[in-house]
């Protein structure tokens, strides 16, 4: 399953809520790996967890065995049991509301976002979940930067993969890490 799917986003959110800890540093991933071992007697390497959270670059897909183990660490039988839980826990859209999915965008559409304290950006959709920064205020992102993202979720952090700034190598980057996105708006082309 794609690691950017809304279901995996919900799994990561529930893991962080259970730990009362955001996954931001290498020590956080080492800690989570230890907690998973204590709860399940199964191992997930800190590197695998870093890839899943987008802390480091890696494969776009996540192994079902990794999702099973993380689901068991939350008290579910496996990934399918977790999916059934989130389907039952609310109405027709259990994970996201409101949100913008790259799958719904047309090439040339723009997405405007803001986050605290006073950051604002506009991204133009290039296709295939790729974006270019067209406007940036008070942000480390700069006009011309490119990145991949599949979901923009109100009040949740935005995970940018393969962020390229100038001649620097691609990196993972998180926007709105503390409070999430304050505003999201689709601007059709």
Secondary structure as UniProt FT lines:
FT   TURN            3..4
FT   HELIX           6..19
FT   HELIX           26..40
FT   HELIX           46..53
FT   HELIX           64..73
FT   TURN            74..75
FT   HELIX           79..89
FT   STRAND          99..101
FT   HELIX           102..104
FT   TURN            107..108
FT   STRAND          110..115
FT   TURN            116..118
FT   STRAND          119..127
FT   TURN            128..129
FT   STRAND          130..137
FT   TURN            143..144
FT   STRAND          146..148
FT   STRAND          151..154
FT   STRAND          158..164
FT   TURN            166..167
FT   STRAND          171..175
FT   TURN            177..179
FT   STRAND          181..187
//
